[in-house]
Amino acid sequence: MVWFVELALLLVGVALLVNLVGGRARTEQVEDLRVSRIAAYAETIRRTKSPDALDAMSDSELADVLYSASRRLQADRNRRSALAVGAAVLALIVAIFFGANEGLNAFVIAAAIGAITVFGIDRALDRHTNAWIAAMGLERDRLAVD
């Protein structure tokens, strides 16, 4: 059982290293895609004349609002991912402790409770993100850059 945890930690370390090495080129691609999507979304807002608050803005103001909303959406997504990974690791550690002391049934129950908790936290943060996007009158899918 210990080798499984060591293997998981090793895989996480390798994934983080690969992400750090290859992240710079990916950042440039994401930024180019973000700028093109913002320009297309701004044109759609001008063409459809909705929402009214955004349509009344100048082009530079609209671009700034859309750019900052897109960056905030990405930051929220990164925050949610980091929190989910951290909570999942913590839940796994707690489940391992329960499993070591009480057996396989306790491990499975603790892991299931941890998974449900992580899912609930993720959904709550997702609803929070959707709320501020809707309050601005924006569409999440138009701002998201994957």
DSSP file (Angstrom, degrees, kcal/mol; ACC not computed):
  #  RESIDUE AA STRUCTURE BP1 BP2  ACC     N-H-->O    O-->H-N    N-H-->O    O-->H-N    TCO  KAPPA ALPHA  PHI   PSI    X-CA   Y-CA   Z-CA
    1    1 A M     >        0   0    0      0, 0.0     4,-1.3     0, 0.0     3,-0.3   0.000 360.0 360.0 360.0 -35.9    0.0    0.0    0.0
    2    2 A V  H  >  +     0   0    0      1,-0.2     4,-2.3     2,-0.2     5,-0.2   0.875 360.0  56.8 -66.5 -36.8    2.9    2.4    0.8
    3    3 A W  H  > S+     0   0    0      1,-0.2     4,-2.5     2,-0.2    -1,-0.2   0.828 102.0  57.4 -64.9 -29.4    4.4    1.9   -2.7
    4    4 A F  H  > S+     0   0    0     -3,-0.3     4,-2.2     2,-0.2    -1,-0.2   0.912 107.8  45.9 -65.9 -42.5    1.1    3.0   -4.2
    5    5 A V  H  X S+     0   0    0     -4,-1.3     4,-2.4     2,-0.2    -2,-0.2   0.902 113.1  50.1 -66.9 -41.2    1.3    6.3   -2.3
    6    6 A E  H  X S+     0   0    0     -4,-2.3     4,-2.3     1,-0.2    -2,-0.2   0.906 110.8  49.4 -63.7 -41.0    4.9    6.8   -3.3
    7    7 A L  H  X S+     0   0    0     -4,-2.5     4,-2.5     2,-0.2    -2,-0.2   0.906 110.4  50.5 -63.7 -41.8    4.1    6.1   -7.0
    8    8 A A  H  X S+     0   0    0     -4,-2.2     4,-2.2     2,-0.2    -2,-0.2   0.915 111.1  48.3 -63.1 -43.4    1.2    8.6   -6.9
    9    9 A L  H  X S+     0   0    0     -4,-2.4     4,-2.3     2,-0.2    -1,-0.2   0.887 111.0  51.1 -64.2 -38.8    3.5   11.3   -5.4
   10   10 A L  H  X S+     0   0    0     -4,-2.3     4,-2.4     2,-0.2    -2,-0.2   0.916 110.3  48.8 -63.9 -43.6    6.1   10.5   -8.0
   11   11 A L  H  X S+     0   0    0     -4,-2.5     4,-2.4     2,-0.2    -2,-0.2   0.886 110.6  50.6 -64.4 -38.6    3.6   10.9  -10.8
   12   12 A V  H  X S+     0   0    0     -4,-2.2     4,-2.4     2,-0.2    -1,-0.2   0.917 110.6  49.9 -63.9 -42.4    2.3   14.2   -9.4
   13   13 A G  H  X S+     0   0    0     -4,-2.3     4,-2.1     2,-0.2    -2,-0.2   0.907 111.3  47.9 -62.9 -42.6    5.9   15.4   -9.2
   14   14 A V  H  X S+     0   0    0     -4,-2.4     4,-2.6     2,-0.2     5,-0.2   0.909 111.2  51.2 -64.6 -42.2    6.6   14.4  -12.8
   15   15 A A  H  X S+     0   0    0     -4,-2.4     4,-2.2     1,-0.2    -2,-0.2   0.908 110.4  48.7 -62.9 -41.8    3.3   16.1  -14.0
   16   16 A L  H  X S+     0   0    0     -4,-2.4     4,-2.2     2,-0.2    -1,-0.2   0.898 111.2  50.3 -64.2 -40.0    4.2   19.3  -12.2
   17   17 A L  H  X S+     0   0    0     -4,-2.1     4,-2.2     2,-0.2    -2,-0.2   0.924 111.3  47.5 -64.8 -44.7    7.7   19.3  -13.7
   18   18 A V  H  X S+     0   0    0     -4,-2.6     4,-2.6     1,-0.2    -1,-0.2   0.896 111.6  51.9 -62.6 -40.1    6.3   18.8  -17.2
   19   19 A N  H  X S+     0   0    0     -4,-2.2     4,-0.8    -5,-0.2    -1,-0.2   0.894 110.4  47.8 -64.4 -40.4    3.8   21.5  -16.7
   20   20 A L  H  < S+     0   0    0     -4,-2.2     4,-0.4     2,-0.2    -2,-0.2   0.895 114.7  45.6 -68.2 -39.4    6.5   24.0  -15.5
   21   21 A V  H  < S+     0   0    0     -4,-2.2     3,-0.4     1,-0.2    -2,-0.2   0.926 122.7  33.5 -71.1 -45.1    8.8   23.2  -18.5
   22   22 A G  H  X S+     0   0    0     -4,-2.6     4,-1.1     1,-0.2    -1,-0.2   0.386  95.5  90.4 -93.3   4.4    6.1   23.3  -21.2
   23   23 A G  H  X S+     0   0    0     -4,-0.8     4,-2.0    -3,-0.2    -1,-0.2   0.788  74.9  62.9 -73.6 -28.7    3.9   26.0  -19.7
   24   24 A R  H  > S+     0   0    0     -3,-0.4     4,-1.5    -4,-0.4    -1,-0.2   0.922 105.0  44.2 -67.2 -45.0    5.5   29.1  -21.3
   25   25 A A  H  > S+     0   0    0      1,-0.2     4,-1.8     2,-0.2    -1,-0.2   0.884 113.2  53.1 -66.2 -37.2    4.7   28.2  -24.9
   26   26 A R  H  X S+     0   0    0     -4,-1.1     4,-2.5     1,-0.2    -1,-0.2   0.874 103.9  56.8 -64.7 -37.0    1.2   27.2  -23.9
   27   27 A T  H  X S+     0   0    0     -4,-2.0     4,-2.3     1,-0.2    -1,-0.2   0.899 106.2  49.4 -62.3 -41.5    0.7   30.6  -22.2
   28   28 A E  H  X S+     0   0    0     -4,-1.5     4,-2.1     2,-0.2    -1,-0.2   0.898 111.5  48.8 -65.2 -40.3    1.5   32.5  -25.4
   29   29 A Q  H  X S+     0   0    0     -4,-1.8     4,-2.2     2,-0.2    -2,-0.2   0.908 111.8  49.2 -65.0 -41.7   -0.9   30.3  -27.4
   30   30 A V  H  X S+     0   0    0     -4,-2.5     4,-2.5     1,-0.2    -2,-0.2   0.897 109.9  51.5 -64.9 -40.3   -3.6   30.9  -24.8
   31   31 A E  H  X S+     0   0    0     -4,-2.3     4,-2.2     2,-0.2    -1,-0.2   0.908 110.2  48.4 -65.1 -42.2   -3.0   34.6  -24.8
   32   32 A D  H  X S+     0   0    0     -4,-2.1     4,-2.0     1,-0.2    -1,-0.2   0.912 113.2  47.9 -63.3 -42.2   -3.3   34.8  -28.6
   33   33 A L  H  X S+     0   0    0     -4,-2.2     4,-2.4     1,-0.2    -2,-0.2   0.891 109.7  53.6 -64.9 -39.4   -6.5   32.8  -28.5
   34   34 A R  H  X S+     0   0    0     -4,-2.5     4,-2.4     1,-0.2    -2,-0.2   0.926 108.6  48.8 -61.8 -45.4   -7.9   35.0  -25.7
   35   35 A V  H  X S+     0   0    0     -4,-2.2     4,-2.0     1,-0.2    -1,-0.2   0.906 112.8  47.1 -63.5 -41.8   -7.3   38.2  -27.7
   36   36 A S  H  X S+     0   0    0     -4,-2.0     4,-2.1     2,-0.2    -1,-0.2   0.893 112.9  48.7 -69.2 -37.6   -9.0   36.7  -30.8
   37   37 A R  H  X S+     0   0    0     -4,-2.4     4,-2.5     2,-0.2    -2,-0.2   0.874 110.3  51.7 -68.8 -36.2  -12.0   35.4  -28.9
   38   38 A I  H  X S+     0   0    0     -4,-2.4     4,-2.6     2,-0.2    -2,-0.2   0.911 109.5  49.7 -65.9 -41.5  -12.4   38.8  -27.1
   39   39 A A  H  X S+     0   0    0     -4,-2.0     4,-1.9     2,-0.2    -2,-0.2   0.913 112.9  46.7 -63.2 -41.8  -12.4   40.6  -30.5
   40   40 A A  H  X S+     0   0    0     -4,-2.1     4,-2.0     2,-0.2    -2,-0.2   0.901 113.0  48.8 -67.1 -40.0  -15.0   38.2  -31.9
   41   41 A Y  H  X S+     0   0    0     -4,-2.5     4,-2.4     2,-0.2    -2,-0.2   0.886 109.1  53.3 -67.4 -38.1  -17.2   38.5  -28.8
   42   42 A A  H  X S+     0   0    0     -4,-2.6     4,-2.2     1,-0.2    -1,-0.2   0.905 108.5  50.1 -62.8 -40.8  -16.9   42.3  -28.9
   43   43 A E  H  X S+     0   0    0     -4,-1.9     4,-2.5     2,-0.2    -1,-0.2   0.898 109.8  51.0 -63.1 -39.9  -18.1   42.2  -32.5
   44   44 A T  H  X S+     0   0    0     -4,-2.0     4,-2.8     2,-0.2     5,-0.3   0.911 109.4  50.3 -63.9 -41.9  -21.1   40.0  -31.5
   45   45 A I  H  X>S+     0   0    0     -4,-2.4     4,-1.5     1,-0.2     5,-0.7   0.913 112.6  46.8 -63.0 -42.1  -22.0   42.4  -28.8
   46   46 A R  H  <5S+     0   0    0     -4,-2.2    -2,-0.2     2,-0.2    -1,-0.2   0.902 114.8  46.9 -65.4 -40.6  -21.9   45.3  -31.2
   47   47 A R  H  <5S+     0   0    0     -4,-2.5    -2,-0.2     1,-0.2    -1,-0.2   0.906 120.2  36.1 -70.3 -41.8  -23.9   43.4  -33.8
   48   48 A T  H  <5S-     0   0    0     -4,-2.8    -1,-0.2     2,-0.2    -2,-0.2   0.626  96.0-139.1 -87.7 -13.5  -26.6   42.2  -31.4
   49   49 A K  T  <5 +     0   0    0     -4,-1.5    -3,-0.2    -5,-0.3    -4,-0.1   0.810  49.5 155.1  59.1  32.9  -26.7   45.3  -29.3
   50   50 A S      < +     0   0    0     -5,-0.7    -2,-0.2    -6,-0.2    -1,-0.2  -0.994  42.7  33.4-145.2 148.0  -27.0   43.3  -26.1
   51   51 A P  S >> S-     0   0    0      0, 0.0     4,-2.2     0, 0.0     3,-0.5   0.623  77.3-147.1 -69.9 152.1  -26.4   43.5  -23.2
   52   52 A D  H 3> S+     0   0    0      1,-0.2     4,-1.8     2,-0.2     5,-0.1   0.848  93.1  57.4 -61.3 -38.4  -27.1   47.3  -23.3
   53   53 A A  H 34 S+     0   0    0      1,-0.2     4,-0.3     2,-0.2    -1,-0.2   0.876 112.6  41.3 -62.8 -36.9  -24.5   48.2  -20.7
   54   54 A L  H X4 S+     0   0    0     -3,-0.5     3,-1.1     1,-0.2    -1,-0.2   0.845 110.3  57.0 -79.1 -34.0  -21.8   46.7  -22.7
   55   55 A D  H 3< S+     0   0    0     -4,-2.2    -2,-0.2     1,-0.2    -1,-0.2   0.820 101.1  58.4 -65.9 -30.1  -23.0   48.0  -26.0
   56   56 A A  T 3< S+     0   0    0     -4,-1.8    -1,-0.2    -5,-0.2    -2,-0.2   0.621  90.4  94.9 -75.3 -12.1  -22.9   51.6  -24.6
   57   57 A M  S <  S-     0   0    0     -3,-1.1     2,-0.1    -4,-0.3    -3,-0.0  -0.366  81.6-108.3 -78.5 157.7  -19.1   51.2  -23.9
   58   58 A S     >  -     0   0    0      1,-0.1     4,-2.7    -2,-0.1     5,-0.2  -0.316  37.3-101.3 -74.2 169.2  -16.4   52.3  -26.3
   59   59 A D  H  > S+     0   0    0      1,-0.2     4,-2.5     2,-0.2     5,-0.2   0.903 122.4  47.1 -61.8 -42.1  -14.4   49.7  -28.1
   60   60 A S  H  > S+     0   0    0      2,-0.2     4,-2.3     1,-0.2    -1,-0.2   0.896 112.9  49.2 -69.1 -38.7  -11.4   50.0  -25.7
   61   61 A E  H  > S+     0   0    0      2,-0.2     4,-2.6     1,-0.2    -2,-0.2   0.931 112.5  48.0 -63.3 -44.9  -13.6   49.9  -22.6
   62   62 A L  H  X S+     0   0    0     -4,-2.7     4,-2.7     1,-0.2     5,-0.2   0.915 111.4  50.0 -62.7 -43.2  -15.4   46.8  -23.9
   63   63 A A  H  X S+     0   0    0     -4,-2.5     4,-2.5    -5,-0.2    -1,-0.2   0.904 111.6  49.2 -62.3 -40.8  -12.1   45.1  -24.8
   64   64 A D  H  X S+     0   0    0     -4,-2.3     4,-2.7     2,-0.2     5,-0.2   0.915 112.2  47.5 -64.4 -43.2  -10.8   45.8  -21.3
   65   65 A V  H  X S+     0   0    0     -4,-2.6     4,-2.3     2,-0.2    -2,-0.2   0.930 115.2  45.0 -64.2 -45.4  -13.9   44.5  -19.6
   66   66 A L  H  X S+     0   0    0     -4,-2.7     4,-2.2     2,-0.2    -2,-0.2   0.887 113.8  49.9 -66.8 -38.3  -14.0   41.4  -21.7
   67   67 A Y  H  X S+     0   0    0     -4,-2.5     4,-2.5    -5,-0.2    -2,-0.2   0.934 112.7  45.8 -66.1 -45.7  -10.2   40.8  -21.2
   68   68 A S  H  X S+     0   0    0     -4,-2.7     4,-2.5     1,-0.2    -2,-0.2   0.882 112.7  51.0 -67.0 -35.8  -10.4   41.2  -17.5
   69   69 A A  H  X S+     0   0    0     -4,-2.3     4,-2.3    -5,-0.2    -1,-0.2   0.895 110.8  49.1 -66.1 -38.9  -13.5   38.9  -17.3
   70   70 A S  H  X S+     0   0    0     -4,-2.2     4,-2.1     2,-0.2    -2,-0.2   0.911 112.8  46.7 -66.3 -41.9  -11.7   36.3  -19.3
   71   71 A R  H  X S+     0   0    0     -4,-2.5     4,-2.5     2,-0.2    -2,-0.2   0.896 112.6  50.2 -65.7 -39.7   -8.6   36.5  -17.1
   72   72 A R  H  X S+     0   0    0     -4,-2.5     4,-2.6     2,-0.2    -2,-0.2   0.890 109.0  52.0 -66.2 -38.3  -10.8   36.4  -13.9
   73   73 A L  H  X S+     0   0    0     -4,-2.3     4,-2.3     2,-0.2    -1,-0.2   0.914 111.1  47.3 -62.5 -42.6  -12.5   33.3  -15.3
   74   74 A Q  H  X S+     0   0    0     -4,-2.1     4,-2.6     2,-0.2    -2,-0.2   0.907 111.8  50.3 -65.5 -41.0   -9.2   31.6  -15.9
   75   75 A A  H  X S+     0   0    0     -4,-2.5     4,-2.5     2,-0.2    -2,-0.2   0.901 110.7  49.6 -64.0 -40.5   -8.0   32.6  -12.4
   76   76 A D  H  X S+     0   0    0     -4,-2.6     4,-2.6     2,-0.2    -1,-0.2   0.911 111.3  49.3 -62.9 -41.7  -11.2   31.2  -10.9
   77   77 A R  H  X S+     0   0    0     -4,-2.3     4,-2.3     2,-0.2    -2,-0.2   0.914 112.3  47.5 -64.8 -42.4  -10.8   28.0  -12.9
   78   78 A N  H  X S+     0   0    0     -4,-2.6     4,-2.6     2,-0.2     5,-0.2   0.899 112.2  50.2 -64.7 -40.1   -7.1   27.7  -11.7
   79   79 A R  H  X S+     0   0    0     -4,-2.5     4,-2.5     2,-0.2    -2,-0.2   0.919 110.8  49.1 -63.7 -43.6   -8.2   28.3   -8.1
   80   80 A R  H  X S+     0   0    0     -4,-2.6     4,-2.5     2,-0.2    -2,-0.2   0.907 112.2  48.7 -61.9 -42.0  -10.9   25.7   -8.3
   81   81 A S  H  X S+     0   0    0     -4,-2.3     4,-2.6     2,-0.2     5,-0.2   0.929 112.6  46.8 -64.8 -45.4   -8.4   23.2   -9.8
   82   82 A A  H  X S+     0   0    0     -4,-2.6     4,-2.6     1,-0.2    -2,-0.2   0.909 114.2  47.8 -64.1 -41.1   -5.8   23.8   -7.1
   83   83 A L  H  X S+     0   0    0     -4,-2.5     4,-2.7    -5,-0.2     5,-0.2   0.902 111.9  50.1 -65.9 -40.4   -8.4   23.6   -4.4
   84   84 A A  H  X S+     0   0    0     -4,-2.5     4,-2.4    -5,-0.2    -2,-0.2   0.914 112.6  46.3 -65.4 -42.5   -9.8   20.4   -5.8
   85   85 A V  H  X S+     0   0    0     -4,-2.6     4,-2.6     2,-0.2     5,-0.2   0.937 114.6  47.5 -65.3 -45.5   -6.4   18.8   -6.0
   86   86 A G  H  X S+     0   0    0     -4,-2.6     4,-2.4    -5,-0.2    -2,-0.2   0.919 114.3  46.2 -61.6 -43.8   -5.4   19.9   -2.5
   87   87 A A  H  X S+     0   0    0     -4,-2.7     4,-2.7     2,-0.2    -1,-0.2   0.876 112.3  51.3 -67.6 -36.7   -8.7   18.7   -1.1
   88   88 A A  H  X S+     0   0    0     -4,-2.4     4,-2.4    -5,-0.2    -2,-0.2   0.908 110.7  48.1 -66.8 -41.1   -8.5   15.4   -2.9
   89   89 A V  H  X S+     0   0    0     -4,-2.6     4,-2.5     2,-0.2    -2,-0.2   0.929 113.2  47.9 -63.7 -44.3   -4.9   14.8   -1.6
   90   90 A L  H  X S+     0   0    0     -4,-2.4     4,-2.6     1,-0.2    -2,-0.2   0.916 112.0  49.6 -61.9 -43.1   -6.0   15.7    1.9
   91   91 A A  H  X S+     0   0    0     -4,-2.7     4,-2.5     1,-0.2    -1,-0.2   0.886 111.0  50.1 -63.4 -38.3   -9.1   13.4    1.6
   92   92 A L  H  X S+     0   0    0     -4,-2.4     4,-2.5     2,-0.2    -2,-0.2   0.911 110.5  49.1 -66.2 -41.9   -6.8   10.6    0.3
   93   93 A I  H  X S+     0   0    0     -4,-2.5     4,-2.3     2,-0.2    -2,-0.2   0.927 113.0  47.0 -62.9 -44.4   -4.4   11.0    3.2
   94   94 A V  H  X S+     0   0    0     -4,-2.6     4,-2.6     1,-0.2    -2,-0.2   0.910 112.1  50.7 -63.2 -41.5   -7.3   11.0    5.7
   95   95 A A  H  X S+     0   0    0     -4,-2.5     4,-2.8     1,-0.2    -2,-0.2   0.893 109.0  51.5 -63.9 -38.9   -8.7    7.9    4.0
   96   96 A I  H  X S+     0   0    0     -4,-2.5     4,-2.7     2,-0.2    -2,-0.2   0.917 109.9  49.3 -63.9 -42.6   -5.3    6.1    4.2
   97   97 A F  H  X S+     0   0    0     -4,-2.3     4,-1.8     2,-0.2     5,-0.2   0.937 113.5  46.0 -61.6 -45.7   -5.1    6.9    7.9
   98   98 A F  H  X>S+     0   0    0     -4,-2.6     4,-3.2     1,-0.2     5,-0.6   0.915 113.7  49.9 -62.5 -41.1   -8.6    5.5    8.5
   99   99 A G  H  X5S+     0   0    0     -4,-2.8     4,-1.4     7,-0.2    -2,-0.2   0.877 109.1  51.2 -65.1 -37.8   -7.8    2.5    6.3
  100  100 A A  H  <5S+     0   0    0     -4,-2.7    -1,-0.2    -5,-0.2    -2,-0.2   0.852 120.9  34.0 -67.8 -33.4   -4.5    1.8    8.2
  101  101 A N  H  <5S+     0   0    0     -4,-1.8    -2,-0.2    -5,-0.2    -1,-0.2   0.848 134.2  20.3 -90.1 -36.8   -6.3    1.9   11.5
  102  102 A E  H  <5S-     0   0    0     -4,-3.2     3,-0.2     1,-0.3    -3,-0.2   0.572 104.6-112.6-116.3 -13.0   -9.8    0.5   10.8
  103  103 A G     X< -     0   0    0     -4,-1.4     4,-1.8    -5,-0.6    -1,-0.3  -0.551  48.8 -44.1 110.8-176.0   -9.5   -1.5    7.6
  104  104 A L  H  > S+     0   0    0      1,-0.2     4,-2.6     2,-0.2     5,-0.2   0.859 127.6  56.7 -65.6 -38.8  -10.6   -1.4    4.0
  105  105 A N  H  > S+     0   0    0      1,-0.2     4,-2.4    -3,-0.2    -1,-0.2   0.915 108.3  47.6 -60.9 -42.4  -14.3   -0.5    4.8
  106  106 A A  H  > S+     0   0    0      2,-0.2     4,-2.6     1,-0.2    -7,-0.2   0.884 111.1  52.4 -65.7 -37.8  -13.2    2.6    6.7
  107  107 A F  H  X S+     0   0    0     -4,-1.8     4,-2.7    -9,-0.2    -2,-0.2   0.945 111.0  46.0 -61.6 -47.7  -10.8    3.6    3.8
  108  108 A V  H  X S+     0   0    0     -4,-2.6     4,-2.4     2,-0.2    -2,-0.2   0.907 114.2  48.0 -63.6 -42.7  -13.6    3.3    1.2
  109  109 A I  H  X S+     0   0    0     -4,-2.4     4,-2.5    -5,-0.2    -1,-0.2   0.930 113.9  46.2 -64.6 -45.3  -16.1    5.3    3.4
  110  110 A A  H  X S+     0   0    0     -4,-2.6     4,-2.4     1,-0.2    -2,-0.2   0.895 113.2  49.7 -65.2 -39.4  -13.6    8.0    4.1
  111  111 A A  H  X S+     0   0    0     -4,-2.7     4,-2.5    -5,-0.2    -1,-0.2   0.898 111.4  49.2 -65.9 -39.6  -12.6    8.2    0.4
  112  112 A A  H  X S+     0   0    0     -4,-2.4     4,-2.5     2,-0.2    -2,-0.2   0.918 111.6  48.4 -66.3 -42.9  -16.2    8.4   -0.7
  113  113 A I  H  X S+     0   0    0     -4,-2.5     4,-2.2     1,-0.2    -2,-0.2   0.911 112.6  49.7 -62.3 -41.7  -16.9   11.2    1.9
  114  114 A G  H  X S+     0   0    0     -4,-2.4     4,-2.6     2,-0.2    -2,-0.2   0.904 110.6  49.2 -63.1 -41.9  -13.8   13.0    0.7
  115  115 A A  H  X S+     0   0    0     -4,-2.5     4,-2.4     2,-0.2    -2,-0.2   0.907 111.8  48.4 -65.4 -41.6  -14.9   12.7   -3.0
  116  116 A I  H  X S+     0   0    0     -4,-2.5     4,-2.3     2,-0.2    -1,-0.2   0.898 112.4  49.4 -64.7 -39.7  -18.4   14.0   -2.3
  117  117 A T  H  X S+     0   0    0     -4,-2.2     4,-2.5     2,-0.2    -2,-0.2   0.925 111.0  48.5 -65.3 -45.4  -16.9   16.9   -0.3
  118  118 A V  H  X S+     0   0    0     -4,-2.6     4,-2.4     1,-0.2    -2,-0.2   0.913 112.3  49.7 -61.7 -42.6  -14.5   17.8   -3.1
  119  119 A F  H  X S+     0   0    0     -4,-2.4     4,-2.5     1,-0.2    -1,-0.2   0.917 110.8  49.7 -62.2 -43.3  -17.3   17.6   -5.6
  120  120 A G  H  X S+     0   0    0     -4,-2.3     4,-2.2     2,-0.2    -2,-0.2   0.903 111.0  48.5 -63.2 -42.3  -19.5   19.8   -3.5
  121  121 A I  H  X S+     0   0    0     -4,-2.5     4,-2.3     2,-0.2    -1,-0.2   0.920 111.7  50.2 -63.2 -43.3  -16.8   22.4   -3.0
  122  122 A D  H  X S+     0   0    0     -4,-2.4     4,-2.1     1,-0.2    -2,-0.2   0.914 111.2  47.9 -62.5 -43.6  -16.1   22.5   -6.8
  123  123 A R  H  X S+     0   0    0     -4,-2.5     4,-2.4     2,-0.2    -1,-0.2   0.890 110.4  52.0 -65.0 -39.4  -19.8   22.9   -7.6
  124  124 A A  H  X S+     0   0    0     -4,-2.2     4,-1.9     1,-0.2    -2,-0.2   0.919 111.7  46.0 -64.3 -42.9  -20.2   25.7   -5.1
  125  125 A L  H  X S+     0   0    0     -4,-2.3     4,-2.1     2,-0.2    -1,-0.2   0.858 110.9  53.9 -67.6 -34.0  -17.2   27.6   -6.6
  126  126 A D  H  X S+     0   0    0     -4,-2.1     4,-2.5     2,-0.2    -2,-0.2   0.906 107.8  49.5 -66.0 -41.4  -18.5   27.0  -10.1
  127  127 A R  H  X S+     0   0    0     -4,-2.4     4,-2.0     2,-0.2    -2,-0.2   0.885 109.0  53.3 -63.8 -37.7  -21.9   28.5   -9.1
  128  128 A H  H  X S+     0   0    0     -4,-1.9     4,-1.7     2,-0.2    -2,-0.2   0.922 110.1  47.5 -62.2 -43.9  -20.0   31.5   -7.7
  129  129 A T  H  X S+     0   0    0     -4,-2.1     4,-1.8     1,-0.2    -2,-0.2   0.924 111.6  50.1 -63.1 -44.9  -18.2   32.0  -11.0
  130  130 A N  H  X S+     0   0    0     -4,-2.5     4,-2.4     1,-0.2    -1,-0.2   0.847 106.4  58.1 -62.5 -33.0  -21.4   31.7  -13.0
  131  131 A A  H  X S+     0   0    0     -4,-2.0     4,-2.2     1,-0.2    -1,-0.2   0.931 107.8  42.9 -66.1 -46.2  -23.1   34.3  -10.7
  132  132 A W  H  X S+     0   0    0     -4,-1.7     4,-1.2     2,-0.2    -1,-0.2   0.846 114.2  51.9 -73.0 -28.7  -20.6   37.1  -11.4
  133  133 A I  H  X>S+     0   0    0     -4,-1.8     5,-2.2     2,-0.2     4,-0.6   0.930 112.3  45.6 -67.6 -43.8  -20.5   36.3  -15.1
  134  134 A A  H ><5S+     0   0    0     -4,-2.4     3,-0.8     1,-0.2    -2,-0.2   0.866 107.8  58.0 -66.4 -35.1  -24.3   36.4  -15.3
  135  135 A A  H 3<5S+     0   0    0     -4,-2.2    -1,-0.2     1,-0.3    -2,-0.2   0.826 106.9  48.5 -64.4 -30.0  -24.3   39.7  -13.3
  136  136 A M  H 3<5S-     0   0    0     -4,-1.2    -1,-0.3    -3,-0.3    -2,-0.2   0.602 116.0-118.1 -82.9 -11.4  -22.1   41.3  -15.9
  137  137 A G  T <<5 +     0   0    0     -3,-0.8     2,-0.2    -4,-0.6    -3,-0.2   0.758  68.8 134.7  81.1  25.8  -24.4   40.0  -18.7
  138  138 A L      < -     0   0    0     -5,-2.2     2,-0.5    -6,-0.1    -1,-0.3  -0.621  56.8-119.8-106.6 164.9  -21.7   37.9  -20.3
  139  139 A E     >  -     0   0    0     -2,-0.2     4,-0.9     1,-0.1     3,-0.4  -0.914  13.1-149.0-105.5 127.7  -21.6   34.3  -21.6
  140  140 A R  H >> S+     0   0    0     -2,-0.5     4,-2.0     1,-0.2     3,-0.7   0.895  95.7  55.0 -62.4 -42.2  -19.1   32.0  -19.9
  141  141 A D  H 34 S+     0   0    0      1,-0.3    -1,-0.2     2,-0.2    -2,-0.0   0.808 105.3  53.5 -65.3 -28.4  -18.5   29.9  -23.0
  142  142 A R  H 34 S+     0   0    0     -3,-0.4    -1,-0.3     1,-0.2    -2,-0.2   0.748 114.6  41.1 -76.8 -23.0  -17.5   33.0  -25.0
  143  143 A L  H << S+     0   0    0     -4,-0.9    -2,-0.2    -3,-0.7    -1,-0.2   0.710  90.7 102.1 -95.2 -24.4  -14.9   34.1  -22.4
  144  144 A A     <  -     0   0    0     -4,-2.0     2,-0.5    -5,-0.1   -74,-0.1  -0.387  50.1-166.8 -69.2 135.6  -13.4   30.7  -21.6
  145  145 A V              0   0    0    -75,-0.2  -111,-0.1    -2,-0.1  -115,-0.1  -0.972 360.0 360.0-122.3 112.7  -10.1   29.9  -23.2
  146  146 A D              0   0    0     -2,-0.5    -1,-0.1  -116,-0.0  -116,-0.1   0.438 360.0 360.0 -96.4 360.0   -9.2   26.2  -22.9
